[in-house]
């Protein structure tokens, strides 16, 4: 598969049970209606979680982000935080899952009486699906190659790039270009030409032992991104959220990506240029170690 989601194939995933609107059913029987808003229009949102040592990592932050997206999209979840978290745990327990589990929650606006975009033709509660999978990164130490794509992270008055909408067509188009270029992940610019993020992860560079990431205006509000920023500040590692260009990327000494599934993953190349030594650098190693310690402490 390659890229930031280059996971080891686990045959157990063929037999997983999936939560669909309160029922937990075998993967082969998990279905939604063709009149569902998510299927018809991509009208909905997603959230990801990580199960580690039987605990949902940083669950409060993930639930806060889920609720923030629901309010922004005017979707009533019809469940409180405790009920949603209980549904996630019920699903992973039904699958006898304990650790190394990635969970994707899908929420759509629900059923429509006709294929039309206006929410006025919606009827009933939202659709809620929880998909847990046994997932382990195939090789977290092998640096990845990036390619700058033509697709940009957009302005918030078109589609707010901090939202988690079901429609990820801009990132899909970015992935198509990345695949054609033979790279692992797309580097995406903001409307002003500064580096925003990767197509499915947040992006950092290291210059003279200082860690840089984008301003955050044009990228997803990554939980792992926030944890790395917090770790840097607590460890007195210089860190900045700022505008920077591809020139700064090409001349960086290290680069890495962050995400719920992959944690911290090193970058070796950007647009054919070798970043630093092309290997996992010392700052990246240090942050990966500190993040892993934080993860362990949060999942006791």
PAZAPA-4460 file (N, C-alpha, C; in steps of 0.05 Angstrom, whole numbers, plus 32768, in hexadecimal, padded with zeros to 4 digits):
% residues 300
    n_x    n_y    n_z   ca_x   ca_y   ca_z    c_x    c_y    c_z   seq   type   mol
   8011   7FE8   8000   8000   8000   8000   8011   8019   8000     1      X     A
   8025   801A   8012   8037   8031   8013   802A   8049   8021     2      X     A
   803A   805E   8026   802F   8076   8032   802C   8074   8050     3      X     A
   801F   8088   805B   801C   808A   8078   8009   8075   8083     4      X     A
   7FF9   8068   8072   7FE8   8052   807B   7FF1   8038   8070     5      X     A
   800C   8035   806F   8018   801B   8066   8018   8008   807E     6      X     A
   8001   7FFB   8082   7FFD   7FEA   8099   8001   7FCD   8091     7      X     A
   8007   7FBD   80A6   800A   7FA0   80A1   7FEF   7F93   809E     8      X     A
   7FEB   7F83   8089   7FD2   7F76   8085   7FCC   7F63   809C     9      X     A
   7FB4   7F66   80A7   7FAC   7F55   80BE   7F92   7F47   80B6    10      X     A
   7F93   7F2D   80B3   7F7C   7F1D   80AA   7F64   7F1F   80BD    11      X     A
   7F69   7F27   80D6   7F52   7F29   80E8   7F3F   7F3F   80E0    12      X     A
   7F48   7F52   80D0   7F37   7F68   80C7   7F21   7F5F   80B4    13      X     A
   7F24   7F47   80A8   7F0F   7F3D   8097   7EF7   7F34   80A7    14      X     A
   7EFB   7F30   80C1   7EE5   7F25   80D1   7EDC   7F39   80E7    15      X     A
   7EE4   7F53   80E4   7EDD   7F66   80F8   7EBF   7F6B   80F9    16      X     A
   7EB6   7F74   8110   7E9A   7F7C   8114   7E99   7F9B   8115    17      X     A
   7E85   7FA6   8108   7E83   7FC3   8104   7E69   7FCD   8111    18      X     A
   7E6B   7FE4   811E   7E54   7FF1   812A   7E45   8001   8115    19      X     A
   7E2B   7FFB   8111   7E1B   800A   80FE   7E01   8012   810C    20      X     A
   7DFF   802B   8114   7DE6   8035   8120   7DDC   8024   8138    21      X     A
   7DEF   801D   814A   7DE7   800F   8162   7DEA   7FF1   8160    22      X     A
   7DEC   7FE6   8148   7DF0   7FC9   8145   7E0D   7FC3   813F    23      X     A
   7E17   7FAD   8149   7E32   7FA5   8142   7E30   7F8C   8131    24      X     A
   7E39   7F8F   8118   7E34   7F7A   8104   7E4E   7F72   80F6    25      X     A
   7E4F   7F59   80EB   7E67   7F51   80DC   7E6D   7F64   80C5    26      X     A
   7E86   7F66   80BE   7E8E   7F78   80A8   7E7E   7F74   808F    27      X     A
   7E79   7F5B   8088   7E6B   7F55   806F   7E4E   7F5E   8070    28      X     A
   7E43   7F63   8088   7E27   7F6B   808A   7E23   7F88   8091    29      X     A
   7E39   7F97   8093   7E38   7FB4   809A   7E2E   7FC4   8082    30      X     A
   7E17   7FD0   8084   7E0B   7FDE   806D   7DFD   7FF8   8076    31      X     A
   7DFC   800B   8064   7DEB   8023   8067   7DDA   8026   804F    32      X     A
   7DC6   8037   8050   7DB3   803B   803A   7DC0   804C   8024    33      X     A
   7DB7   8047   800B   7DC0   8058   7FF5   7DB4   8074   7FF7    34      X     A
   7DA1   8078   800A   7D97   8093   800E   7DA5   80A1   8026    35      X     A
   7DBB   8095   802F   7DCA   80A2   8044   7DD9   80BB   803A    36      X     A
   7DD9   80D0   804A   7DE6   80E9   8042   7E03   80E6   803C    37      X     A
   7E10   80D4   804B   7E2D   80D0   8046   7E32   80C4   802B    38      X     A
   7E22   80B0   8024   7E25   80A4   8009   7E1D   80B7   7FF3    39      X     A
   7E07   80C4   7FF6   7DFD   80D6   7FE1   7E0E   80EE   7FDC    40      X     A
   7E17   80FB   7FF2   7E23   8115   7FF0   7E3E   8119   7FFF    41      X     A
   7E47   8104   800D   7E5E   8108   801E   7E58   811B   8035    42      X     A
   7E3E   811C   803D   7E35   812E   8051   7E38   8121   806C    43      X     A
   7E4E   8127   8079   7E53   811B   8093   7E6F   8121   809C    44      X     A
   7E79   8112   80AF   7E94   8117   80BA   7EA0   80FD   80C4    45      X     A
   7EB9   80FE   80CC   7EC7   80E7   80D6   7ED8   80EE   80EE    46      X     A
   7EDF   80DB   80FD   7EF2   80DE   8113   7F02   80C4   8116    47      X     A
   7F1B   80C6   811D   7F2B   80AE   8121   7F33   80AB   813E    48      X     A
   7F38   8093   8146   7F40   808D   8162   7F55   8077   8160    49      X     A
   7F65   8075   8176   7F79   8060   8178   7F75   8051   8193    50      X     A
   7F73   8037   8191   7F71   8026   81A9   7F8D   801B   81B0    51      X     A
   7F96   8022   81C8   7FB1   801A   81D0   7FAF   800F   81ED    52      X     A
   7FB8   7FF6   81F1   7FB7   7FE9   820B   7F9A   7FEA   8217    53      X     A
   7F87   7FE6   8205   7F6B   7FE5   820E   7F5E   8000   8213    54      X     A
   7F6C   8015   820E   7F62   8030   8213   7F62   8041   81F9    55      X     A
   7F4E   8052   81F7   7F4D   8065   81E1   7F60   807C   81E7    56      X     A
   7F74   8080   81D6   7F89   8094   81DB   7F7D   80B0   81D6    57      X     A
   7F83   80C2   81E9   7F7B   80DE   81E8   7F5E   80E1   81E0    58      X     A
   7F4D   80D1   81EC   7F31   80D0   81E4   7F23   80EA   81E8    59      X     A
   7F29   80F9   81FD   7F1C   8113   8202   7F21   8126   81EB    60      X     A
   7F39   8127   81E1   7F40   8139   81CB   7F31   8131   81B1    61      X     A
   7F30   8117   81AD   7F22   810D   8195   7F04   8113   8196    62      X     A
   7EF8   810F   81AE   7EDC   8115   81B1   7ED6   8133   81AE    63      X     A
   7EE8   8143   81B8   7EE4   8160   81B5   7EE4   8168   8198    64      X     A
   7EF7   815C   8188   7EF8   8162   816C   7EDF   8157   815D    65      X     A
   7ED5   8140   8165   7EBD   8135   8159   7EA5   8148   815E    66      X     A
   7EA2   8151   8177   7E8C   8163   817D   7E8E   817E   816F    67      X     A
   7EA7   8187   816C   7EAB   81A1   815E   7EA3   819F   8141    68      X     A
   7EAA   8189   8134   7EA2   8184   8119   7E84   8181   8116    69      X     A
   7E77   8173   8129   7E5A   816F   8128   7E4C   818A   812A    70      X     A
   7E55   819B   813C   7E48   81B5   813F   7E4C   81C6   8125    71      X     A
   7E64   81C5   811A   7E6A   81D5   8102   7E59   81CC   80EA    72      X     A
   7E54   81B2   80E9   7E44   81A7   80D3   7E26   81A5   80D9    73      X     A
   7E1F   81AE   80F2   7E03   81AD   80FA   7DF7   8191   80F9    74      X     A
   7E07   817E   8103   7DFE   8162   8105   7DFA   815B   8122    75      X     A
   7DE1   8154   8129   7DDC   814B   8145   7DE3   812E   8148    76      X     A
   7DF6   8128   815A   7E00   810D   815D   7DEB   80FA   816B    77      X     A
   7DD8   8105   8179   7DC3   80F6   8187   7DD0   80E3   819C    78      X     A
   7DE9   80E7   81A3   7DF6   80D8   81B8   7E09   80EA   81C6    79      X     A
   7E0C   80E7   81E0   7E20   80F7   81EE   7E3B   80EA   81ED    80      X     A
   7E4F   80F8   81F8   7E6B   80ED   81F6   7E6D   80D2   8203    81      X     A
   7E62   80CE   821A   7E64   80B4   8228   7E58   809E   8217    82      X     A
   7E41   80A3   820A   7E34   808F   81FA   7E45   8088   81E1    83      X     A
   7E52   809C   81D5   7E62   8097   81BE   7E7B   8087   81C5    84      X     A
   7E88   808F   81DB   7EA0   8080   81E4   7E99   8064   81EB    85      X     A
   7E81   8060   81F8   7E78   8045   8200   7E73   8035   81E7    86      X     A
   7E69   8041   81D1   7E64   8033   81B8   7E7E   802A   81AC    87      X     A
   7E93   803B   81AD   7EAD   8033   81A3   7EB8   801C   81B2    88      X     A
   7EB8   801D   81CD   7EC2   8007   81DD   7EB2   7FEE   81D9    89      X     A
   7E98   7FF0   81D6   7E87   7FD8   81D1   7E8F   7FCB   81B6    90      X     A
   7E96   7FDC   81A3   7E9E   7FD1   8189   7EB9   7FC3   818A    91      X     A
   7ECD   7FCF   8197   7EE7   7FC2   8198   7EE6   7FAA   81AA    92      X     A
   7ED6   7FAA   81BF   7ED3   7F92   81D0   7EC6   7F7C   81C1    93      X     A
   7EB3   7F82   81B0   7EA6   7F6E   819F   7EB9   7F60   818C    94      X     A
   7ECF   7F6F   8187   7EE4   7F64   8175   7EFC   7F59   8185    95      X     A
   7EFA   7F59   819F   7F10   7F4F   81B1   7F29   7F5E   81AB    96      X     A
   7F27   7F78   81A7   7F3F   7F89   81A0   7F4A   7F96   81B9    97      X     A
   7F65   7F98   81BA   7F72   7FA2   81D1   7F85   7FB9   81CB    98      X     A
   7F95   7FB6   81B6   7FA9   7FCA   81AF   7FAF   7FC9   8191    99      X     A
   7FBE   7FDD   8188   7FC5   7FDF   816B   7FAB   7FDF   815A   100      X     A
   7F98   7FEF   8163   7F7E   7FF1   8155   7F79   800D   814C   101      X     A
   7F72   8011   8133   7F6A   802B   8128   7F4D   802A   8123   102      X     A
   7F3F   803F   812C   7F22   8040   812B   7F19   8058   811A   103      X     A
   7F08   8054   8107   7EFD   806A   80F8   7EDF   806C   80FD   104      X     A
   7ED6   8083   8107   7EBA   8088   810C   7EAF   809A   80F5   105      X     A
   7E99   8091   80EA   7E8D   80A0   80D4   7E71   80A9   80DD   106      X     A
   7E6C   80C2   80DA   7E51   80CD   80E1   7E47   80DC   80C8   107      X     A
   7E2F   80D3   80BF   7E23   80E2   80A9   7E09   80EF   80B3   108      X     A
   7DFE   8101   80A4   7DE6   810F   80AC   7DCE   80FC   80AD   109      X     A
   7DD0   80E5   80A2   7DBB   80D1   80A3   7DAB   80CE   8089   110      X     A
   7D94   80C2   808B   7D84   80BC   8074   7D76   80D4   8068   111      X     A
   7D73   80D3   804D   7D64   80E8   803F   7D4B   80DB   8032   112      X     A
   7D37   80EB   802E   7D1F   80E1   8020   7D22   80E2   8002   113      X     A
   7D37   80F1   7FF9   7D3C   80F3   7FDD   7D59   80FC   7FD9   114      X     A
   7D66   80F6   7FC3   7D82   80FE   7FBF   7D85   811B   7FB9   115      X     A
   7D85   812B   7FCE   7D87   8148   7FCC   7D99   8152   7FE2   116      X     A
   7DA8   8168   7FDD   7DBC   8171   7FF0   7DB2   817E   8009   117      X     A
   7D9A   818B   8008   7D91   819B   801F   7D8A   8189   8037   118      X     A
   7D94   818F   804F   7D8E   817F   8066   7D70   817E   806D   119      X     A
   7D60   818F   8061   7D43   818F   8066   7D36   8174   805D   120      X     A
   7D43   8166   804B   7D38   814D   8042   7D44   8135   8051   121      X     A
   7D52   813B   8067   7D5C   8126   8078   7D46   811E   808C   122      X     A
   7D46   8104   8093   7D33   80FA   80A6   7D40   80E8   80B9   123      X     A
   7D3A   80EB   80D3   7D46   80D9   80E7   7D61   80E1   80F1   124      X     A
   7D6D   80D0   8101   7D87   80D6   810E   7D9E   80D3   80FA   125      X     A
   7DB6   80DB   8102   7DCD   80D7   80F1   7DD5   80B9   80F0   126      X     A
   7DE5   80B3   80DC   7DF0   8098   80DA   7E0B   8098   80E8   127      X     A
   7E0F   8083   80F9   7E29   8081   8108   7E35   8065   8103   128      X     A
   7E4D   8065   80F8   7E5B   804D   80F3   7E76   804D   8100   129      X     A
   7E7E   8037   810D   7E98   8035   811A   7EA7   801D   810F   130      X     A
   7EBE   8022   8102   7ECE   800D   80F5   7EE8   800A   8104   131      X     A
   7EEC   7FF5   8113   7F06   7FF0   8120   7F17   7FDC   8110   132      X     A
   7F30   7FE1   810E   7F42   7FCF   80FF   7F5C   7FCA   810E   133      X     A
   7F65   7FB1   810D   7F80   7FAB   8117   7F94   7FB8   8103   134      X     A
   7FA4   7FCB   810D   7FB5   7FDA   80FA   7FD0   7FE0   8108   135      X     A
   7FE5   7FD8   80FA   8000   7FDF   8103   800F   7FE9   80EB   136      X     A
   801E   7FFF   80EF   802F   800A   80DA   8043   7FF5   80D1   137      X     A
   8046   7FF1   80B7   8058   7FDC   80AD   8075   7FE2   80B5   138      X     A
   807D   7FFB   80B3   8099   8002   80BB   8099   8020   80C2   139      X     A
   8097   8026   80DC   8095   8041   80E5   80AF   8050   80E3   140      X     A
   80C5   8042   80E0   80DF   8050   80DF   80E9   8056   80C3   141      X     A
   80DC   804B   80AE   80E5   8050   8093   80D9   806B   808A   142      X     A
   80EB   807E   8083   80E1   8099   807B   80D1   8097   8061   143      X     A
   80BE   80AA   805F   80AC   80AB   8048   80B3   80C2   8035   144      X     A
   80AA   80BF   801C   80AF   80D2   8008   8095   80E3   8002   145      X     A
   8099   80FD   8001   8082   810F   7FFC   8084   811B   7FE0   146      X     A
   806D   8123   7FD6   806B   8130   7FBC   8057   8147   7FBF   147      X     A
   805F   815F   7FB7   804D   8176   7FB9   8038   8175   7FA3   148      X     A
   801F   8174   7FAB   8009   8171   7F97   7FFE   818C   7F90   149      X     A
   7FEF   818C   7F7A   7FE3   81A5   7F70   7FCA   81AC   7F80   150      X     A
   7FBE   8199   7F8E   7FA6   819E   7F9D   7FAD   81AC   7FB7   151      X     A
   7F9F   81C2   7FBD   7FA5   81D3   7FD4   7F91   81CE   7FEB   152      X     A
   7F9A   81D4   8003   7F88   81D6   8019   7F79   81F0   8016   153      X     A
   7F5E   81EF   8018   7F4E   8206   800F   7F49   821B   8025   154      X     A
   7F3C   8231   801C   7F34   8246   802E   7F1C   823D   803F   155      X     A
   7F19   8246   8058   7F03   823D   8068   7EE8   8246   805E   156      X     A
   7EE7   825A   804C   7ECD   8263   8042   7EC4   8251   802A   157      X     A
   7ED5   823F   8021   7ECE   822B   800D   7EC8   8211   801A   158      X     A
   7EDC   8205   8028   7ED8   81EE   8039   7EEE   81EF   804E   159      X     A
   7EE6   81F4   8067   7EF9   81F8   807C   7F0C   81E0   807E   160      X     A
   7F26   81E4   807B   7F39   81CD   807B   7F3C   81C1   8096   161      X     A
   7F31   81CD   80AB   7F32   81C1   80C6   7F1B   81AE   80CC   162      X     A
   7F08   81AD   80B9   7EF2   819A   80BC   7EFA   817E   80B5   163      X     A
   7EEA   816B   80BE   7EEE   814E   80B7   7ED7   8144   80A6   164      X     A
   7ED2   814F   808F   7EBB   8147   807F   7EBF   812B   8073   165      X     A
   7EA9   811D   806E   7EAC   8103   8060   7EB7   8106   8044   166      X     A
   7EB0   811C   8037   7EBC   8121   801C   7ED9   8129   801F   167      X     A
   7EEB   8118   8016   7F07   811F   8016   7F12   811E   7FFA   168      X     A
   7F02   8128   7FE7   7F09   8127   7FCB   7F23   8135   7FC5   169      X     A
   7F28   814C   7FD3   7F41   815A   7FCD   7F59   8149   7FD5   170      X     A
   7F57   813A   7FEB   7F6D   8128   7FF4   7F6F   810F   7FE2   171      X     A
   7F58   8107   7FD8   7F58   80F0   7FC5   7F67   80F8   7FAB   172      X     A
   7F61   8110   7FA1   7F6E   811A   7F89   7F8C   811D   7F8F   173      X     A
   7F93   8126   7FA7   7FAF   8128   7FAE   7FBD   810D   7FAE   174      X     A
   7FAF   80F9   7FB9   7FB9   80DE   7FBA   7FBE   80D2   7F9E   175      X     A
   7FAC   80D8   7F8B   7FB0   80CF   7F70   7FC9   80DA   7F64   176      X     A
   7FCE   80F4   7F69   7FE7   8100   7F5F   7FFF   80F4   7F6C   177      X     A
   7FFE   80EF   7F86   8014   80E3   7F95   801A   80C8   7F8A   178      X     A
   8006   80B8   7F85   800A   809D   7F7A   8018   809E   7F5F   179      X     A
   800F   80B0   7F4E   801B   80B3   7F34   8038   80BB   7F35   180      X     A
   803F   80CA   7F4B   805B   80D4   7F4E   806C   80BF   7F5C   181      X     A
   8060   80AA   7F65   8070   8095   7F73   8078   809D   7F8F   182      X     A
   806A   80AF   7F9C   8070   80B8   7FB7   805D   80AA   7FCB   183      X     A
   8060   80B1   7FE4   8051   80A5   7FFA   803A   80B6   8003   184      X     A
   803E   80D0   8003   802A   80E3   800E   802C   80FD   8000   185      X     A
   8016   810C   7FFF   8015   8126   7FF2   801B   813D   8005   186      X     A
   802C   814F   7FFD   8031   8167   800C   801E   817C   8000   187      X     A
   800D   8188   8010   7FF9   819B   8006   7FFF   81B7   8010   188      X     A
   7FFC   81CA   7FFE   8001   81E6   8004   7FE6   81F4   800B   189      X     A
   7FE8   820B   8019   7FD0   821A   801F   7FCB   822E   8007   190      X     A
   7FB5   823D   8008   7FAF   824F   7FF2   7FC4   8264   7FEC   191      X     A
   7FD7   8269   7FFE   7FEB   827D   7FFB   8006   8271   7FF2   192      X     A
   8007   8256   7FEF   801F   824A   7FE6   8032   8240   7FFC   193      X     A
   8029   8243   8015   8039   8238   802C   8031   821B   8031   194      X     A
   8042   820C   803E   803D   81F0   8044   8027   81EE   8059   195      X     A
   8013   81DE   8053   7FFC   81DB   8066   7FFE   81C1   8075   196      X     A
   7FFE   81AB   8066   7FFD   8190   8073   8002   817B   805D   197      X     A
   8001   8162   8065   8000   814C   8052   7FE3   8145   804D   198      X     A
   7FDE   8133   803A   7FC2   812E   8032   7FB3   811E   8048   199      X     A
   7FC1   8110   8059   7FB3   8101   806F   7FC1   8104   808A   200      X     A
   7FD5   8114   808B   7FE4   8118   80A4   7FED   8135   80A7   201      X     A
   7FF5   813C   80BF   8001   8156   80C4   801F   8154   80BF   202      X     A
   802C   816B   80B9   8048   816B   80AF   8059   817E   80C0   203      X     A
   8071   8175   80C6   8085   8185   80D6   80A0   8184   80C8   204      X     A
   80AF   8199   80CB   80CB   8198   80C3   80DD   81A0   80DB   205      X     A
   80F7   819A   80D9   810A   81A2   80ED   8120   81B2   80DF   206      X     A
   8125   81CA   80EA   813A   81DB   80DF   814B   81E6   80F6   207      X     A
   8165   81DF   80F6   8177   81E7   810B   816B   81E0   8127   208      X     A
   8162   81C8   8129   8157   81BD   8142   813D   81CB   814B   209      X     A
   8131   81DB   813A   8117   81E8   8140   8102   81DA   812F   210      X     A
   80EC   81D3   813C   80D6   81C5   812F   80C2   81D9   8124   211      X     A
   80BA   81D6   810B   80A7   81E8   80FE   808F   81D7   80F4   212      X     A
   8077   81E2   80F6   8060   81D8   80E9   804F   81EF   80DF   213      X     A
   803B   81EA   80D0   802B   8200   80C4   801B   820E   80DA   214      X     A
   800F   8225   80D2   8000   8235   80E5   7FE8   8226   80F0   215      X     A
   7FDF   8211   80E2   7FC7   8202   80EA   7FAE   820C   80DE   216      X     A
   7FAF   8222   80CF   7F97   822E   80C3   7F8C   821C   80AC   217      X     A
   7F9E   820D   809F   7F96   81FE   8087   7F9B   81E0   808A   218      X     A
   7F9A   81D6   80A2   7F9D   81B9   80A5   7F8A   81AF   80BA   219      X     A
   7F86   8195   80BB   7F75   8189   80CF   7F81   818E   80EB   220      X     A
   7F70   8190   80FF   7F79   8194   811A   7F82   8179   8125   221      X     A
   7F9A   8171   811E   7FA4   8157   8126   7FA9   8155   8144   222      X     A
   7F9F   813F   8150   7FA3   813A   816C   7FC1   8135   8171   223      X     A
   7FCD   8124   8160   7FE9   811E   8163   7FFA   8137   815E   224      X     A
   7FF2   8147   814B   8000   8160   8145   8001   8171   815F   225      X     A
   7FEA   8173   816C   7FE8   8183   8184   7FFA   8178   819A   226      X     A
   7FFB   815D   819C   800B   8150   81B1   8029   8156   81AC   227      X     A
   8031   8155   8193   804D   815B   818C   8054   8178   8193   228      X     A
   8043   818A   818D   8047   81A6   8194   804A   81A9   81B3   229      X     A
   8039   819B   81C1   8039   819D   81DF   8053   8190   81EA   230      X     A
   805B   8179   81DE   8074   816C   81E7   808C   817F   81E3   231      X     A
   808D   818B   81CB   80A3   819D   81C6   80A5   81B4   81DA   232      X     A
   808E   81C0   81E0   808E   81D6   81F3   8096   81CD   820F   233      X     A
   808D   81B6   8218   8093   81AC   8232   80B1   81A3   8234   234      X     A
   80BC   819B   821E   80D8   8192   821E   80EB   81A8   8216   235      X     A
   80E1   81C0   8213   80F1   81D7   820B   80FE   81D3   81F0   236      X     A
   80F1   81C5   81DE   80F9   81C2   81C2   80ED   81D9   81B3   237      X     A
   80FD   81EA   81A6   80F1   8201   8197   80DE   81F7   8182   238      X     A
   80C6   8202   8182   80B1   81FA   816F   80A1   8212   8166   239      X     A
   8099   8213   814D   808A   822A   8142   8074   8220   8130   240      X     A
   805D   822C   8132   8047   822A   811E   8049   8242   810C   241      X     A
   8050   823F   80F3   8057   8256   80E3   8053   824F   80C5   242      X     A
   8053   8264   80B5   8054   8261   8098   8070   8259   8090   243      X     A
   8073   8245   807F   808D   823F   8072   8088   8233   8057   244      X     A
   809C   8235   8046   8099   822D   802A   80A7   8213   8024   245      X     A
   80A5   820A   800B   80B2   81F2   8002   80D1   81F5   8004   246      X     A
   80DA   820E   8001   80F7   8212   8004   8101   820A   801F   247      X     A
   80F0   8210   8033   80F7   8209   804F   80F6   81EA   8053   248      X     A
   80E4   81DE   8045   80E2   81C1   8047   80FB   81B3   803A   249      X     A
   8102   81BC   8022   8118   81B0   8014   8132   81B2   8023   250      X     A
   8136   81C8   8033   814F   81CC   8041   814D   81C5   805E   251      X     A
   8137   81B7   8066   8134   81AE   8082   8148   8198   8088   252      X     A
   814E   8194   80A2   815F   817E   80AA   8150   8165   80B1   253      X     A
   8136   8168   80B7   8124   8151   80BC   8108   8159   80B4   254      X     A
   80F7   8145   80B0   80DB   814A   80AC   80CC   8131   80B6   255      X     A
   80B3   8136   80BF   80A3   811F   80C8   8085   8126   80C6   256      X     A
   8075   8111   80C8   8058   8114   80C6   804C   8109   80E0   257      X     A
   8034   8113   80E7   8026   8109   80FF   8009   8102   80F8   258      X     A
   7FFF   80ED   8106   7FE4   80E5   8102   7FDB   80D1   8117   259      X     A
   7FC1   80CE   811B   7FB7   80BB   812F   7FC1   809F   812A   260      X     A
   7FC0   8096   8111   7FC8   807A   810C   7FE6   8077   810D   261      X     A
   7FF5   8087   80FF   8012   8083   80FC   8023   8090   8112   262      X     A
   8017   80A1   8123   8027   80AE   8137   803A   80C2   812A   263      X     A
   8054   80BD   812B   8068   80CE   811E   8076   80BD   8109   264      X     A
   8077   80C6   80F1   8084   80B8   80DB   8098   80CB   80CD   265      X     A
   80B1   80C1   80CA   80C6   80D2   80BE   80C2   80D6   80A0   266      X     A
   80CD   80EC   8096   80CD   80F2   8079   80E9   80F3   806F   267      X     A
   80EE   80E6   8058   8109   80E6   804C   810C   80F8   8034   268      X     A
   80F7   80FC   8024   80F8   810B   800C   80DF   811D   8008   269      X     A
   80E3   8133   7FFB   80CD   8145   7FF3   80D3   814E   7FD6   270      X     A
   80C2   8146   7FC4   80C5   814D   7FA8   80E1   8145   7F9D   271      X     A
   80EA   812E   7FA5   8104   8124   7F9B   811C   812E   7FAB   272      X     A
   8119   8142   7FBC   812F   814C   7FCC   8132   813C   7FE5   273      X     A
   814A   8134   7FEC   814F   8126   8005   814D   813A   801D   274      X     A
   813E   8133   8031   813B   8143   8049   8151   813A   805D   275      X     A
   8163   814D   8063   8179   8146   8076   8189   812F   806C   276      X     A
   818C   811B   807C   819B   8103   8074   818A   80EE   8066   277      X     A
   8170   80F4   8064   815E   80E0   8058   8156   80CA   806C   278      X     A
   815E   80CD   8085   8158   80B9   8099   8148   80C6   80B0   279      X     A
   813E   80B6   80C2   8130   80C0   80D9   8143   80CF   80EB   280      X     A
   813E   80E9   80EE   8151   80FB   80FC   814E   80FA   811A   281      X     A
   8162   8106   8128   8162   8105   8146   814A   8113   8153   282      X     A
   8141   8129   8148   812A   8137   8154   8111   8126   8150   283      X     A
   810E   811B   8138   80F7   8109   8133   80F7   80F1   8146   284      X     A
   810E   80E5   814A   8110   80CE   815C   8109   80D6   8178   285      X     A
   8112   80ED   8181   810C   80F6   819C   80EF   80FB   81A0   286      X     A
   80E2   8108   818D   80C6   810E   818F   80B5   80F5   818D   287      X     A
   80BD   80E2   817D   80AF   80C8   817B   80B0   80B9   8195   288      X     A
   80C7   80BA   81A2   80CB   80AD   81BC   80B9   80BA   81D1   289      X     A
   80B9   80D5   81D2   80A9   80E4   81E5   808C   80E0   81E1   290      X     A
   8084   80DF   81C7   8067   80DB   81C1   805F   80BF   81CA   291      X     A
   806F   80AB   81C5   8069   8090   81CD   8065   808E   81EC   292      X     A
   8077   809C   81FB   8074   809C   8218   805A   80A9   8220   293      X     A
   8052   80BF   8212   8039   80CC   8218   8022   80BA   8213   294      X     A
   8023   80AC   81FC   800E   8099   81F5   800B   8083   820A   295      X     A
   8021   8078   8213   8020   8063   8227   8013   806E   8241   296      X     A
   801B   8086   8249   8010   8092   8262   7FF2   8097   8260   297      X     A
   7FE9   809E   8248   7FCD   80A4   8245   7FBB   808C   8243   298      X     A
   7FC8   8074   823F   7FB8   805C   823B   7FBF   8047   8250   299      X     A
   7FC1   8050   8269   7FC6   803E   827F   7FAB   8033   828A   300      X     A
***
